[in-house]
Each structure stands twice: as C-alpha cells, then as structure tokens.
C-alpha cells in the first residue's frame, strides 16, 4: 500500500448540508466537520443512521465553523464513542457553546411532539438524534486554536486556520499530511462574499496539492455589493412590505444573518430612510448569539455598528414561549426575524402559520433554501403548504433578497480558487447542488484542466496521489442515498404536493358527484 492519504466524502457531496470529510493516513483518522443533514426528509433521515465510520477510531475533529450543517452531529459523534479533541477557533467555540445545546433542545422538543402524534396514530415512538447531555459533553471537547497558528491534529497530520470571511470564527483549513511526499491540502469551509458587513475578506496561502472547495452559489452572479447597495435593496423590500395591519417576516439563520439584518435595519431607521417600527428578534438562540457577537465586536468589521443596533429602543428580544406567542398580538406594522433560516424548525414556523394566509404579510427569504425545505417550497411559488399538520393557503408576498448571503457567489469562488494556484493535483467541488457544482466547474475550466476537477458523490473515497485523486470507492458499499436524490426533493415532498393538489382539485369541482368521480379514478390508479 503506497504511503498516501485518502479522503472520504461523508457529507456535503451533491448537497449543501451534512459537511463531513474523513482523512485517513496510516493509523490516523481525522474528521473535517461533522454536520447535520438538512433538506428533504430522505436526507434528514441520514442523521438517525449509524455513521459510515467507527466514531471510536476518530483521533480528532477539525471544525471549520459553528453552523449546524457543519457542527450539528458532533454530539452524536460523542454519544457513539468519540472522545478526542475538537479543534476550532475561539469564536467558533463560543458559538458552538450555545448552538449545540440549542440544536439538542430543538430535536428533543420536535421528537416529543412527534411521539405524541405517533401515539395517537398507533405508530412507534422515536428517540432524538442526541440529547442536551450529549451536546454538553461535546462542548467540553472543543479546543481553541488561533488563526494562522500551526497545531498537530494527530500523528502525521498538522493544520492551521485561515479566516474564511463567512461567520464569526469561520475558517479555511490548511492541512499538511506527512506522507511520501508530503500532501498539502486546503479545505475552504464556507467562503464569505466580499460585501459581508461583519467579516473581513477571506484569506489563505497559494500553492497546494489538493483544494476542497464549496460551491453553494457556483451558479450565481450577484450585483456588485457595497454597504449602500445592500441597504438600498433592504430599504426597498421594507417599504414594499409596509402595511398598516401587516408584518414583514424574515426567516433567518440565528447566527450572524440575524445580526447583520438588525444592524442594517436600525441604521436605515435612524437615518430616516424607513419608518421606525418594532423589530422583534424571535429566537432565544439569536439572543444568546448576539451576546457573543457583542463580546467579539472588536474582532469584527463594523462590530460597533452592531453593538449600537442592539441597544435601539425599538428592538425587542423574545426569550420565553409566552413572549413569543405575544408577538402575534402586536398591532400595526412590525418586523419579525426568527429562526430557522430554511423554515424547517423553530419559531418562524409559528409566525408563518399565523401570517402566510394573509395578503398584508410579506415573507422575505434572505438565505440559501435547500431543496425539500419549506423555505425552498415557498421560494418556488407554492400556493398551499402544510405546517404542523395544517394546510395553509399562501397569500402573503414571498420575496427573496440574496444580497445578505453568507456565501461567495460564482465569480468570487472562482477567483478564490484562482488565487490559490498552483493547484498541482486536484480540486474537489463540494457543498453544492448539481447546478452550483456544474456552473463552478465551468468557471474553473478557464484556468484548470478538466481532469483536475472532481465532483464526488456522497460516501465516495479517493486516494490522494501526487498525480491526482484515484477513486477507491467500495462498489460493495453503495452510497447511503441514491446520488440522484441527494440535494433534491424526495417522495415525501411529492406526496405532500399530491395531497394539496388533490384537495385543491376537489374544492374547485362543481358538486359531490364530480368529486366522487375523481376519488374513484384515484382509487383505480392506486389499484393498478
């Protein structure tokens, strides 16, 4: 066996969630990220399955940043036997200390509600992926590493962090693997755009054997963004949404996106460019994360602006369930920012349930919406959705504002890779759906040979040779999900759409006789 490392893509391959890459070298096993799968139910079911590796054999985890699609399965990793160090930047550790327990709380709460329904329906009960106790243990394993400081991960592998410009504490990972010859790798993590309000531009050295690069927005060319253009775009959306009896609902990631929106909204109000109104941050996690951002304000670009916004008199933070429920009784136009950003969990689902059927409401999507999520379904123009078992007619205006994305767009990603040259052996395109990956591949072909660009499928494995990656995926071990279904809607989404279409068809049918005909046709189709 040659003295060469291997990499296995156990997440964020053909999809934007579940980031998890396993590096194997001699007896050493290192994970880069261990994230939660989001999106369709088929993808989310992966969170409940056993890991495709033995957690007890993992020597260390290197964490690029705190977002749950990168960190969210760390408590499960601990629960199933991992007890090594989890290396991260100080900012990432502070955020994980609130985000992982919050993730555990959400899972425990959702499973509790699901089990009540299952018991009523005579179905089996289920257990949460992990508990608050598992999350607490995971937090104790976090080890701080400053940017641009070399750290040994395990025997034969050392690394250092570089600012990725995506989130407080976010980092790209430079890795040296002491094989014959030494292999130099760079994991991009999530790369931030040039116009981020609170983050400095990403940095990293040049000259690599391999680069693992995200491609979330590989197919997107945004307008050139400045503070002025970003705020003008937000101002226009708020003005259009303003209604005497209405509300602007912003599903937002609780960490950083919420803080950026808050800073810009207060800035616009204090500048007299939009009318001052109540701004409700309806997320306990966002409240706790905001306190961490205030702690790190000196380390962030425009940190003072955020600190000032958090003190504004019209800004309210809800903590308790009672405070959150009271939001529905606010009179007059108001703005609610609530998690989760893809509308899959959290308090935003309660706000949507209360407002989606009203034409005086506006829903403003400000982040990436993975395939199969409620956010993507709304973005794609659904006229009816199901929330917590109830069918909701969509009368609210559904708007999208991409300029607040925490990810670089296609040209920025291509330029980031170009600046890392020379890349001698290969680039792996990950953390993207098919459209983003394909578009970024085309951009990279302008300066990289086609044979050096690889788009791995989920659970694919490669030996990292000096000449390029060699596919060593085990044909006897098929991927956990059909690659065609990764990063797309699944049969659960198709079924919900069918039910809603059937109900709509029956409601529009002239009389009961015609409705019986439709039902008979459906029964005959099922019997075939």
C-alpha positions as CSV (number, residue, x, y, z in Angstrom):
1,X,0.0,0.0,0.0
2,X,1.5,3.4,-1.0
3,X,2.2,5.9,1.8
4,X,-0.6,8.1,0.6
5,X,-3.7,9.5,2.5
6,X,-7.3,9.0,1.5
7,X,-10.3,11.2,1.8
8,X,-13.9,10.1,2.1
9,X,-16.9,12.4,1.5
10,X,-19.5,11.5,4.1
11,X,-21.5,14.7,3.7
12,X,-21.9,17.9,1.6
13,X,-21.4,15.9,-1.6
14,X,-24.0,16.8,-4.1
15,X,-25.9,18.7,-1.4
16,X,-25.2,21.8,0.8
17,X,-25.6,20.1,4.2
18,X,-24.1,17.5,6.4
19,X,-20.5,18.6,5.8
20,X,-18.2,15.7,6.9
21,X,-14.8,14.7,5.4
22,X,-12.7,11.8,6.7
23,X,-9.0,11.9,6.2
24,X,-7.2,8.6,6.7
25,X,-3.4,8.3,6.9
26,X,-1.6,5.3,8.2
27,X,-3.3,4.7,11.6
28,X,-4.6,8.3,11.9
29,X,-8.3,9.2,11.3
30,X,-9.3,12.9,11.2
31,X,-12.7,14.4,10.5
32,X,-13.1,17.9,9.0
33,X,-16.6,18.9,10.2
34,X,-19.4,16.7,11.4
35,X,-22.6,18.5,10.3
36,X,-26.3,17.8,10.4
37,X,-28.1,16.9,7.2
38,X,-31.0,19.3,6.3
39,X,-33.3,19.4,3.3
40,X,-35.6,16.7,2.2
41,X,-36.8,14.0,4.7
42,X,-34.7,11.4,2.9
43,X,-31.5,13.4,3.6
44,X,-32.5,14.2,7.2
45,X,-33.0,10.5,7.8
46,X,-29.3,10.1,7.5
47,X,-28.9,11.9,10.8
48,X,-30.6,8.9,12.5
49,X,-28.5,6.2,10.8
50,X,-25.2,4.9,12.1
51,X,-22.1,6.8,10.9
52,X,-20.3,5.2,7.9
53,X,-17.2,5.0,10.1
54,X,-16.4,4.0,13.7
55,X,-16.5,7.1,15.9
56,X,-14.3,5.4,18.4
57,X,-11.5,5.3,15.8
58,X,-11.5,9.0,15.1
59,X,-8.5,10.7,16.6
60,X,-9.7,14.4,16.2
61,X,-12.2,16.7,14.6
62,X,-11.2,19.9,12.9
63,X,-14.2,22.3,12.8
64,X,-14.4,25.0,10.1
65,X,-17.3,26.9,11.8
66,X,-20.3,26.7,14.1
67,X,-23.2,26.5,11.6
68,X,-25.2,23.4,12.3
69,X,-24.7,21.9,8.9
70,X,-21.0,21.7,9.8
71,X,-21.1,21.1,13.6
72,X,-24.6,19.6,14.3
73,X,-23.7,15.9,14.5
74,X,-20.8,16.4,16.9
75,X,-23.0,15.5,19.9
76,X,-24.0,12.3,18.1
77,X,-20.3,11.6,17.4
78,X,-19.6,11.9,21.2
79,X,-22.7,9.8,22.0
80,X,-21.4,6.9,19.9
81,X,-17.9,6.8,21.3
82,X,-15.7,9.7,20.1
83,X,-13.7,11.3,23.0
84,X,-10.9,13.1,21.2
85,X,-10.3,16.9,20.7
86,X,-12.5,19.1,18.5
87,X,-10.2,21.9,17.2
88,X,-11.9,25.2,16.4
89,X,-11.2,28.9,16.6
90,X,-12.2,30.8,19.8
91,X,-15.2,32.4,18.0
92,X,-16.5,29.1,16.8
93,X,-16.2,27.6,20.3
94,X,-18.2,30.4,21.8
95,X,-20.9,30.0,19.2
96,X,-21.0,26.2,19.5
97,X,-21.4,26.5,23.2
98,X,-24.9,27.9,22.6
99,X,-25.7,26.4,19.2
100,X,-25.2,22.7,20.0
101,X,-27.4,22.8,23.2
102,X,-30.0,24.7,21.1
103,X,-29.9,22.0,18.4
104,X,-30.4,19.3,21.1
105,X,-33.3,21.2,22.6
106,X,-35.0,21.5,19.2
107,X,-34.6,17.8,18.5
108,X,-35.9,16.8,21.9
109,X,-38.9,19.1,21.5
110,X,-39.7,18.0,18.0
111,X,-39.4,14.3,18.9
112,X,-41.7,14.9,21.9
113,X,-44.4,16.4,19.7
114,X,-43.9,13.7,17.0
115,X,-44.2,10.9,19.6
116,X,-47.5,12.4,20.9
117,X,-48.8,12.3,17.3
118,X,-47.4,8.8,16.8
119,X,-49.1,7.5,19.9
120,X,-52.4,8.9,18.8
121,X,-52.0,7.3,15.4
122,X,-50.8,4.0,16.9
123,X,-47.3,4.3,15.5
124,X,-44.0,3.6,17.1
125,X,-42.2,6.3,19.0
126,X,-38.8,7.6,18.1
127,X,-35.7,8.9,20.0
128,X,-33.9,12.2,19.4
129,X,-30.6,12.0,17.5
130,X,-28.9,13.2,20.7
131,X,-29.8,15.0,23.9
132,X,-28.8,18.1,25.8
133,X,-26.4,16.0,27.8
134,X,-24.7,14.7,24.7
135,X,-24.3,18.3,23.5
136,X,-22.9,19.4,26.8
137,X,-20.2,16.7,26.6
138,X,-19.3,17.7,23.1
139,X,-18.8,21.3,24.1
140,X,-16.2,20.1,26.7
141,X,-14.1,18.6,23.9
142,X,-13.7,21.8,22.0
143,X,-10.1,23.1,21.9
144,X,-9.2,26.6,20.8
145,X,-6.7,27.3,18.0
146,X,-6.0,30.8,16.9
147,X,-5.9,31.8,13.2
148,X,-2.6,31.1,11.3
149,X,-1.2,29.0,14.2
150,X,0.1,25.5,13.5
151,X,-1.4,22.7,15.5
152,X,-0.9,19.0,15.5
153,X,-4.2,17.2,15.0
154,X,-2.8,13.6,15.3
155,X,0.3,11.7,14.3
156,X,1.4,12.7,10.8
157,X,-1.2,15.5,10.3
158,X,-0.9,19.2,11.3
159,X,-3.1,22.1,10.3
160,X,-3.7,25.8,10.7
161,X,-6.8,28.0,10.3
162,X,-7.2,30.9,7.9
163,X,-10.1,33.5,8.0
164,X,-12.9,32.3,5.7
165,X,-14.9,35.5,6.0
166,X,-18.2,33.6,6.4
167,X,-19.2,33.8,10.0
168,X,-17.7,34.8,13.4
169,X,-14.8,32.3,13.9
170,X,-15.2,30.7,10.4
171,X,-12.0,29.3,8.9
172,X,-10.5,27.5,6.0
173,X,-8.2,24.6,7.0
174,X,-4.7,24.3,5.7
175,X,-3.5,20.7,6.3
176,X,-0.1,19.0,5.9
177,X,-0.1,15.2,5.8
178,X,3.4,13.8,6.3
179,X,3.4,11.1,3.6
180,X,5.9,10.3,0.9
181,X,5.8,13.0,-0.4
182,X,4.0,15.4,2.0
183,X,0.5,16.3,0.8
184,X,-0.7,19.9,1.2
185,X,-4.5,20.3,1.3
186,X,-6.8,23.3,1.8
187,X,-10.4,22.9,2.9
188,X,-12.3,26.1,2.0
189,X,-15.0,25.7,4.6
190,X,-17.7,28.2,3.7
191,X,-16.2,31.2,1.9
192,X,-17.8,34.6,2.6
193,X,-18.6,37.2,0.0
194,X,-16.7,40.4,-0.4
195,X,-19.6,42.5,1.0
196,X,-20.1,40.9,4.4
197,X,-21.0,43.5,7.0
198,X,-19.3,41.9,10.0
199,X,-16.5,39.9,8.4
200,X,-13.2,40.7,6.8
201,X,-12.4,39.2,3.4
202,X,-11.2,35.6,3.3
203,X,-7.5,34.8,3.3
204,X,-5.4,31.7,2.6
205,X,-2.0,30.9,1.0
206,X,-1.3,29.8,-2.5
207,X,0.3,26.5,-3.8
208,X,-1.5,23.2,-3.0
209,X,-1.7,19.6,-4.0
210,X,-5.5,19.5,-3.3
211,X,-8.2,22.0,-2.6
212,X,-11.7,21.1,-1.3
213,X,-13.9,24.0,-2.3
214,X,-17.5,24.8,-1.5
215,X,-19.8,25.5,-4.5
216,X,-23.1,26.6,-2.9
217,X,-23.6,29.6,-5.2
218,X,-21.4,28.5,-8.0
219,X,-24.3,29.2,-10.5
220,X,-25.0,32.8,-9.2
221,X,-23.6,36.1,-10.3
222,X,-24.7,38.8,-7.8
223,X,-24.7,42.5,-8.4
224,X,-21.6,44.2,-7.1
225,X,-22.5,44.8,-3.5
226,X,-21.5,47.7,-1.2
227,X,-22.9,48.8,2.1
228,X,-25.0,51.3,0.1
229,X,-26.4,48.9,-2.4
230,X,-27.1,46.3,0.3
231,X,-29.0,48.7,2.4
232,X,-30.9,50.2,-0.6
233,X,-32.1,46.7,-1.5
234,X,-33.3,46.1,2.1
235,X,-34.9,49.5,2.2
236,X,-36.9,48.8,-0.9
237,X,-38.2,45.5,0.5
238,X,-39.2,47.1,3.8
239,X,-41.1,49.9,2.0
240,X,-42.9,47.5,-0.3
241,X,-43.9,45.3,2.7
242,X,-45.1,48.1,4.9
243,X,-48.9,47.8,5.6
244,X,-50.8,49.3,8.5
245,X,-52.0,45.9,9.6
246,X,-49.2,43.8,8.3
247,X,-45.9,42.2,9.2
248,X,-42.6,41.5,7.5
249,X,-41.4,38.0,8.4
250,X,-37.7,37.2,7.9
251,X,-36.8,33.6,8.3
252,X,-33.1,34.0,9.2
253,X,-30.2,32.0,10.5
254,X,-29.9,33.0,14.1
255,X,-26.2,33.4,14.0
256,X,-24.8,36.3,12.0
257,X,-27.5,36.7,9.4
258,X,-29.9,38.0,12.1
259,X,-27.2,40.3,13.5
260,X,-26.4,41.8,10.0
261,X,-30.1,42.4,9.3
262,X,-30.6,44.0,12.7
263,X,-27.6,46.4,12.2
264,X,-28.8,47.5,8.7
265,X,-32.5,47.9,9.7
266,X,-31.6,50.1,12.7
267,X,-29.2,52.1,10.6
268,X,-31.9,52.7,8.0
269,X,-34.4,53.7,10.6
270,X,-32.1,56.1,12.4
271,X,-31.1,57.6,9.1
272,X,-34.8,58.3,8.4
273,X,-34.8,56.1,5.2
274,X,-37.5,53.8,6.5
275,X,-40.1,54.4,9.2
276,X,-39.2,53.3,12.7
277,X,-41.2,50.2,13.8
278,X,-40.8,47.4,16.3
279,X,-38.1,44.9,15.3
280,X,-38.6,41.6,17.1
281,X,-35.8,39.0,17.3
282,X,-38.0,35.9,18.0
283,X,-35.2,33.4,18.7
284,X,-33.6,32.6,22.0
285,X,-30.6,31.3,20.1
286,X,-30.2,34.6,18.3
287,X,-30.4,36.4,21.6
288,X,-27.6,34.4,23.1
289,X,-25.6,34.5,19.8
290,X,-25.9,38.3,19.8
291,X,-24.3,38.5,23.2
292,X,-21.4,36.5,21.8
293,X,-21.1,38.9,18.8
294,X,-21.0,41.8,21.2
295,X,-18.2,40.1,23.1
296,X,-16.2,39.7,19.9
297,X,-17.2,43.2,18.5
298,X,-13.6,44.4,18.4
299,X,-12.6,41.4,16.2
300,X,-15.3,42.1,13.6
301,X,-15.6,44.6,10.8
302,X,-18.4,47.1,11.8
303,X,-18.7,45.5,15.3
304,X,-19.5,48.9,16.8
305,X,-22.5,49.3,14.5
306,X,-24.0,46.0,15.6
307,X,-23.5,46.9,19.3
308,X,-25.3,50.2,18.8
309,X,-28.2,48.5,17.0
310,X,-28.7,46.0,19.8
311,X,-29.3,48.9,22.2
312,X,-32.0,50.6,20.0
313,X,-35.3,51.2,21.8
314,X,-37.5,49.6,19.1
315,X,-35.6,46.3,19.2
316,X,-37.0,43.5,21.3
317,X,-35.6,40.1,22.0
318,X,-38.1,37.3,22.9
319,X,-36.9,34.6,25.3
320,X,-39.8,32.7,26.7
321,X,-42.6,30.9,24.9
322,X,-45.1,33.4,26.3
323,X,-43.1,36.3,24.9
324,X,-43.0,34.6,21.5
325,X,-46.8,33.9,21.5
326,X,-47.4,37.6,22.4
327,X,-45.8,38.6,19.1
328,X,-49.0,37.6,17.3
329,X,-50.9,40.3,19.2
330,X,-48.8,43.2,18.1
331,X,-50.8,45.9,16.4
332,X,-49.5,47.9,13.4
333,X,-46.7,47.1,11.0
334,X,-43.7,45.3,12.6
335,X,-40.7,43.2,11.5
336,X,-40.1,39.7,12.9
337,X,-36.7,38.0,12.4
338,X,-36.9,34.4,13.5
339,X,-35.1,31.1,13.0
340,X,-34.8,28.8,11.3
341,X,-33.5,30.3,8.0
342,X,-34.9,27.5,5.9
343,X,-38.2,27.4,7.8
344,X,-37.7,23.8,8.9
345,X,-37.9,24.3,12.6
346,X,-38.0,27.0,15.3
347,X,-40.4,29.9,15.9
348,X,-40.6,31.0,12.3
349,X,-43.0,28.2,11.6
350,X,-45.4,29.5,14.2
351,X,-45.1,33.0,12.7
352,X,-45.7,31.6,9.1
353,X,-48.7,29.6,10.3
354,X,-50.2,32.8,11.6
355,X,-49.4,35.1,8.7
356,X,-49.0,33.1,5.4
357,X,-52.7,33.2,4.7
358,X,-52.9,37.0,5.0
359,X,-52.2,39.2,2.0
360,X,-51.0,42.0,4.2
361,X,-47.9,40.0,5.1
362,X,-44.6,39.7,3.4
363,X,-42.1,36.8,3.9
364,X,-38.5,37.9,3.0
365,X,-36.1,35.0,2.3
366,X,-32.5,36.1,2.9
367,X,-30.5,32.9,2.8
368,X,-30.0,29.7,0.9
369,X,-33.0,27.4,0.8
370,X,-32.1,23.7,0.4
371,X,-34.2,21.5,-1.8
372,X,-37.1,20.0,0.0
373,X,-37.3,22.6,2.8
374,X,-40.3,24.7,3.5
375,X,-38.3,27.8,2.6
376,X,-37.5,26.4,-0.9
377,X,-41.1,25.3,-1.4
378,X,-42.2,28.9,-0.6
379,X,-39.5,30.3,-2.8
380,X,-40.6,28.1,-5.7
381,X,-44.1,29.6,-5.6
382,X,-46.3,27.1,-3.7
383,X,-49.9,28.2,-3.3
384,X,-50.5,25.9,-0.4
385,X,-48.2,24.5,2.2
386,X,-48.6,22.2,5.2
387,X,-47.2,23.4,8.6
388,X,-47.6,21.3,11.8
389,X,-50.3,19.2,10.2
390,X,-52.4,22.2,8.9
391,X,-52.9,23.2,5.3
392,X,-52.1,26.9,4.9
393,X,-53.1,29.0,1.8
394,X,-50.2,31.2,0.7
395,X,-51.5,34.7,0.2
396,X,-48.5,36.6,1.7
397,X,-45.9,38.1,-0.7
398,X,-42.9,35.8,-0.9
399,X,-39.7,37.8,-1.6
400,X,-36.1,36.8,-1.9
401,X,-33.1,39.0,-1.1
402,X,-29.9,37.2,-1.9
403,X,-27.5,40.1,-1.1
404,X,-27.3,39.0,2.6
405,X,-26.0,35.6,1.7
406,X,-23.1,34.4,3.8
407,X,-21.6,32.6,0.8
408,X,-19.4,33.9,-2.0
409,X,-21.1,33.8,-5.5
410,X,-19.7,32.0,-8.5
411,X,-17.2,34.6,-9.7
412,X,-15.9,35.1,-6.1
413,X,-15.5,31.4,-5.6
414,X,-13.7,31.0,-9.0
415,X,-11.4,33.9,-8.1
416,X,-10.7,32.4,-4.6
417,X,-9.6,29.1,-6.3
418,X,-7.5,31.1,-8.9
419,X,-5.7,32.9,-6.1
420,X,-4.8,29.5,-4.5
421,X,-2.8,28.4,-7.5
422,X,-0.8,26.4,-8.4
423,X,-3.1,23.5,-7.5
424,X,-1.0,20.6,-8.6
425,X,-3.2,17.5,-8.2
426,X,-6.9,18.4,-8.0
427,X,-9.9,20.4,-6.8
428,X,-12.9,18.7,-5.2
429,X,-16.2,20.6,-5.6
430,X,-18.4,20.0,-2.6
431,X,-21.2,21.7,-0.6
432,X,-23.5,22.5,-3.5
433,X,-26.4,21.1,-5.5
434,X,-25.9,20.0,-9.1
435,X,-26.5,23.4,-10.7
436,X,-24.0,25.1,-8.4
437,X,-21.3,22.5,-8.8
438,X,-21.7,22.3,-12.6
439,X,-21.5,26.1,-13.0
440,X,-18.5,26.4,-10.8
441,X,-16.8,23.6,-12.7
442,X,-17.3,25.6,-15.9
443,X,-15.8,28.7,-14.3
444,X,-12.7,26.8,-13.1
445,X,-12.1,25.3,-16.6
446,X,-10.9,28.7,-17.6
447,X,-7.7,28.1,-15.8
448,X,-7.7,24.4,-14.6
449,X,-7.6,21.2,-16.8
450,X,-10.8,19.3,-16.7
451,X,-9.2,16.1,-15.3
452,X,-8.1,18.1,-12.1
453,X,-11.7,18.9,-11.2
454,X,-13.7,16.2,-9.3
455,X,-17.3,16.3,-8.1
456,X,-17.6,13.5,-5.5
457,X,-20.8,11.7,-4.7
458,X,-21.9,11.0,-1.2
459,X,-19.6,8.5,0.5
460,X,-17.1,8.4,-2.3
461,X,-13.4,7.8,-1.4
462,X,-10.2,8.8,-3.1
463,X,-6.5,8.1,-2.7
464,X,-4.6,11.4,-2.8
465,X,-1.7,10.7,-5.1
466,X,0.8,13.3,-6.4
467,X,-0.6,12.9,-9.9
468,X,-4.3,13.3,-8.9
469,X,-7.1,11.6,-7.0
470,X,-7.7,7.9,-7.5
471,X,-11.3,6.7,-6.9
472,X,-11.2,3.8,-4.4
473,X,-14.9,3.8,-3.5
474,X,-16.1,0.4,-2.4
475,X,-18.5,-0.9,-5.0
476,X,-19.8,-3.4,-2.5
477,X,-20.8,-0.5,-0.2
478,X,-23.3,1.7,-2.1
479,X,-23.9,5.3,-1.0
480,X,-26.4,5.8,1.8
481,X,-28.6,7.7,-0.6
482,X,-29.1,7.3,-4.3
483,X,-27.0,10.2,-5.8
484,X,-29.9,11.2,-7.9
485,X,-31.9,12.0,-4.8
486,X,-29.2,14.0,-3.0
487,X,-29.8,17.7,-3.0
488,X,-33.3,17.4,-4.4
489,X,-36.9,16.9,-3.3
490,X,-38.0,13.4,-2.4
491,X,-41.1,11.3,-2.3
492,X,-42.2,13.0,0.9
493,X,-42.3,16.3,-0.9
494,X,-44.1,14.7,-3.8
495,X,-46.7,13.1,-1.5
496,X,-47.4,16.4,0.3
497,X,-47.7,18.2,-3.1
498,X,-50.1,15.5,-4.3
499,X,-52.3,15.8,-1.2
500,X,-52.5,19.6,-1.6
501,X,-53.2,19.4,-5.3
502,X,-56.0,16.8,-4.7
503,X,-57.6,19.0,-2.0
504,X,-57.5,22.0,-4.4
505,X,-59.0,20.0,-7.2
506,X,-61.8,18.7,-5.1
507,X,-62.5,22.2,-3.7
508,X,-62.8,23.6,-7.2
509,X,-65.0,20.7,-8.5
510,X,-68.7,21.6,-9.1
511,X,-70.5,19.1,-7.0
512,X,-70.2,15.9,-4.9
513,X,-70.9,13.7,-7.9
514,X,-67.9,15.0,-9.7
515,X,-65.8,14.7,-6.6
516,X,-66.8,11.0,-6.3
517,X,-65.6,10.5,-9.9
518,X,-62.2,12.0,-9.0
519,X,-61.9,9.7,-6.0
520,X,-62.9,6.6,-8.0
521,X,-60.2,7.4,-10.6
522,X,-57.6,7.9,-7.9
523,X,-58.6,4.5,-6.4
524,X,-58.3,2.8,-9.7
525,X,-54.9,4.3,-10.3
526,X,-53.8,3.0,-6.8
527,X,-55.1,-0.5,-7.6
528,X,-53.0,-0.8,-10.8
